[in-house]
């Protein structure tokens, strides 16, 4: 007879087992879904200590369950049965980073930058709420079949690590990824997670952790006393890896600085030589997590504050953007051929106006000897003025007395003014999962929003392919209810020739749509990337 936990979760099969318990595939009889359940076991401790650890495990797992981030494992439930905690989590169909490294060897720099950036973004979100991980390592970084990077064992690893250190004087876990202050018995801190991230990224690009030795004791000694051997394959990631592996936590590279380096390493394209062939260094992946939550386009507002809706998980790969050169291929199993790219003066091929029917892996480029076209400025309409955003690298015409405000948390600018209650948002955020087909991107995002019930009385009016600035674009038009009022939205998504994604998002009360639509048309006509 199959076992049930809490008269609800039917255990199906073990997915993995470690020193602190077993992870099961299970079926949630109440909600009719498959989940993962971690059965946490504490051994080698007395009953009083075990009861205390159980209480703390449940308390911290519940705290971790409040984290809302696409790169943090979702915790559905926490129960206690048979004297031990059971943590019910989202079942992520994936392979761990450790498994990928073992089977495929070191990752390319761009791939490691993307993965490191996702994990760092998850850690920053957790640290902002007071949650530490304490066990960041390749085994706990999941590379999902749908293209996500997910950090697991939040709120669980922290207790396991402590229990392993205090129960029998031994150490549970892999010391190669544990920071020296933890091995010295000092309390964990956010910098401790950063050290472990550095060791994880080192392993990603080198194939093994920086302090790997022949024995457990030798590894611990190396972490405590040795300097890490400089990586030879890290390329642009060497500064961030070595900065995170500084022995003194106070001297460790801050998360904000690491984010910038990872972003640059992931977004720097590989430029061709005069012969037209790519340069030898490994190309980089274009994606971004800079100074903001891991979200994408502004498609909802509530009580005057923007809600940022996540990129759809139903994306089969972390695809390259623009001039980026390497894909993180689904399902993280096979290397992707490196495409070549034209010189900066070579114009891109004109895209079709309709959506593609097959998977896309990047823009198609057709060589040509014609000079590159230029996008000239449109005349500023009467009564409007020119506005340039250095941060967003674009210019646009705005009605006089309208003001543009930079969002301090996002890569976006909001534009509003007298004469209408409508608002324009221009965003250049690189999404969590980069996209190539704007129609498919909007359809996927719409699917996620509807599944989550984000919009009240949502009605799609159209997701239409169009050509914009000589590039493939898509207009997503819809209505929804907000604070009892029906609003009308058009959201144009596109990439510039150099791969930067933009969204021009216009919303206004539905009753004023016909009167105010000309604002969006003029904004779109005068927008020019810099």
Secondary structure as the mmCIF struct_conf table of DSSP 4:
data_model
#
loop_
_struct_conf.conf_type_id
_struct_conf.id
_struct_conf.beg_label_comp_id
_struct_conf.beg_label_asym_id
_struct_conf.beg_label_seq_id
_struct_conf.end_label_comp_id
_struct_conf.end_label_asym_id
_struct_conf.end_label_seq_id
STRN STRN1 UNK A 4 UNK A 5
TURN_TY1_P TURN_TY1_P1 UNK A 6 UNK A 8
STRN STRN2 UNK A 9 UNK A 18
TURN_TY1_P TURN_TY1_P2 UNK A 19 UNK A 20
STRN STRN3 UNK A 21 UNK A 28
TURN_TY1_P TURN_TY1_P3 UNK A 29 UNK A 32
STRN STRN4 UNK A 33 UNK A 40
BEND BEND1 UNK A 44 UNK A 45
HELX_RH_AL_P HELX_RH_AL_P1 UNK A 47 UNK A 65
TURN_TY1_P TURN_TY1_P4 UNK A 66 UNK A 66
TURN_TY1_P TURN_TY1_P5 UNK A 70 UNK A 71
STRN STRN5 UNK A 72 UNK A 72
HELX_LH_PP_P HELX_LH_PP_P1 UNK A 73 UNK A 74
STRN STRN6 UNK A 75 UNK A 81
TURN_TY1_P TURN_TY1_P6 UNK A 82 UNK A 83
STRN STRN7 UNK A 84 UNK A 90
STRN STRN8 UNK A 94 UNK A 96
HELX_RH_AL_P HELX_RH_AL_P2 UNK A 97 UNK A 104
BEND BEND2 UNK A 106 UNK A 106
HELX_LH_PP_P HELX_LH_PP_P2 UNK A 107 UNK A 108
HELX_RH_AL_P HELX_RH_AL_P3 UNK A 109 UNK A 128
TURN_TY1_P TURN_TY1_P7 UNK A 129 UNK A 130
BEND BEND3 UNK A 134 UNK A 134
BEND BEND4 UNK A 137 UNK A 137
HELX_RH_3T_P HELX_RH_3T_P1 UNK A 138 UNK A 140
STRN STRN9 UNK A 141 UNK A 144
TURN_TY1_P TURN_TY1_P8 UNK A 145 UNK A 146
BEND BEND5 UNK A 147 UNK A 147
STRN STRN10 UNK A 149 UNK A 151
TURN_TY1_P TURN_TY1_P9 UNK A 154 UNK A 156
HELX_RH_AL_P HELX_RH_AL_P4 UNK A 157 UNK A 166
BEND BEND6 UNK A 167 UNK A 169
BEND BEND7 UNK A 173 UNK A 173
HELX_RH_3T_P HELX_RH_3T_P2 UNK A 175 UNK A 177
BEND BEND8 UNK A 178 UNK A 178
HELX_RH_AL_P HELX_RH_AL_P5 UNK A 180 UNK A 183
TURN_TY1_P TURN_TY1_P10 UNK A 184 UNK A 185
HELX_LH_PP_P HELX_LH_PP_P3 UNK A 186 UNK A 188
HELX_RH_AL_P HELX_RH_AL_P6 UNK A 190 UNK A 206
BEND BEND9 UNK A 207 UNK A 208
TURN_TY1_P TURN_TY1_P11 UNK A 210 UNK A 211
BEND BEND10 UNK A 214 UNK A 215
HELX_RH_AL_P HELX_RH_AL_P7 UNK A 216 UNK A 225
HELX_LH_PP_P HELX_LH_PP_P4 UNK A 226 UNK A 231
BEND BEND11 UNK A 232 UNK A 233
HELX_RH_3T_P HELX_RH_3T_P3 UNK A 235 UNK A 237
HELX_RH_AL_P HELX_RH_AL_P8 UNK A 238 UNK A 244
TURN_TY1_P TURN_TY1_P12 UNK A 245 UNK A 245
BEND BEND12 UNK A 247 UNK A 248
HELX_RH_3T_P HELX_RH_3T_P4 UNK A 249 UNK A 251
BEND BEND13 UNK A 252 UNK A 252
HELX_LH_PP_P HELX_LH_PP_P5 UNK A 253 UNK A 254
HELX_RH_AL_P HELX_RH_AL_P9 UNK A 255 UNK A 267
HELX_LH_PP_P HELX_LH_PP_P6 UNK A 268 UNK A 271
STRN STRN11 UNK A 272 UNK A 272
HELX_LH_PP_P HELX_LH_PP_P7 UNK A 273 UNK A 273
TURN_TY1_P TURN_TY1_P13 UNK A 274 UNK A 275
BEND BEND14 UNK A 276 UNK A 276
HELX_LH_PP_P HELX_LH_PP_P8 UNK A 277 UNK A 277
STRN STRN12 UNK A 278 UNK A 278
HELX_LH_PP_P HELX_LH_PP_P9 UNK A 279 UNK A 279
BEND BEND15 UNK A 280 UNK A 281
HELX_LH_PP_P HELX_LH_PP_P10 UNK A 282 UNK A 283
TURN_TY1_P TURN_TY1_P14 UNK A 290 UNK A 291
BEND BEND16 UNK A 292 UNK A 292
BEND BEND17 UNK A 294 UNK A 294
STRN STRN13 UNK A 298 UNK A 302
TURN_TY1_P TURN_TY1_P15 UNK A 303 UNK A 304
STRN STRN14 UNK A 305 UNK A 308
HELX_LH_PP_P HELX_LH_PP_P11 UNK A 309 UNK A 312
BEND BEND18 UNK A 313 UNK A 313
BEND BEND19 UNK A 316 UNK A 317
STRN STRN15 UNK A 318 UNK A 318
TURN_TY1_P TURN_TY1_P16 UNK A 322 UNK A 323
STRN STRN16 UNK A 328 UNK A 328
TURN_TY1_P TURN_TY1_P17 UNK A 330 UNK A 331
BEND BEND20 UNK A 332 UNK A 332
BEND BEND21 UNK A 334 UNK A 334
HELX_LH_PP_P HELX_LH_PP_P12 UNK A 335 UNK A 340
TURN_TY1_P TURN_TY1_P18 UNK A 344 UNK A 345
BEND BEND22 UNK A 346 UNK A 346
HELX_LH_PP_P HELX_LH_PP_P13 UNK A 347 UNK A 352
BEND BEND23 UNK A 353 UNK A 354
BEND BEND24 UNK A 357 UNK A 358
BEND BEND25 UNK A 362 UNK A 362
BEND BEND26 UNK A 369 UNK A 370
HELX_LH_PP_P HELX_LH_PP_P14 UNK A 371 UNK A 373
HELX_LH_PP_P HELX_LH_PP_P15 UNK A 376 UNK A 381
TURN_TY1_P TURN_TY1_P19 UNK A 382 UNK A 383
STRN STRN17 UNK A 384 UNK A 389
TURN_TY1_P TURN_TY1_P20 UNK A 390 UNK A 393
STRN STRN18 UNK A 394 UNK A 399
TURN_TY1_P TURN_TY1_P21 UNK A 400 UNK A 401
STRN STRN19 UNK A 403 UNK A 406
TURN_TY1_P TURN_TY1_P22 UNK A 408 UNK A 409
BEND BEND27 UNK A 410 UNK A 411
STRN STRN20 UNK A 412 UNK A 416
TURN_TY1_P TURN_TY1_P23 UNK A 418 UNK A 419
BEND BEND28 UNK A 421 UNK A 421
STRN STRN21 UNK A 423 UNK A 427
HELX_LH_PP_P HELX_LH_PP_P16 UNK A 429 UNK A 431
BEND BEND29 UNK A 432 UNK A 433
BEND BEND30 UNK A 436 UNK A 436
HELX_RH_AL_P HELX_RH_AL_P10 UNK A 438 UNK A 452
TURN_TY1_P TURN_TY1_P24 UNK A 453 UNK A 453
BEND BEND31 UNK A 455 UNK A 455
STRN STRN22 UNK A 456 UNK A 468
TURN_TY1_P TURN_TY1_P25 UNK A 469 UNK A 470
STRN STRN23 UNK A 471 UNK A 482
TURN_TY1_P TURN_TY1_P26 UNK A 483 UNK A 484
STRN STRN24 UNK A 485 UNK A 495
TURN_TY1_P TURN_TY1_P27 UNK A 497 UNK A 498
BEND BEND32 UNK A 499 UNK A 499
STRN STRN25 UNK A 501 UNK A 509
HELX_RH_3T_P HELX_RH_3T_P5 UNK A 510 UNK A 512
HELX_RH_AL_P HELX_RH_AL_P11 UNK A 513 UNK A 526
STRN STRN26 UNK A 528 UNK A 529
#
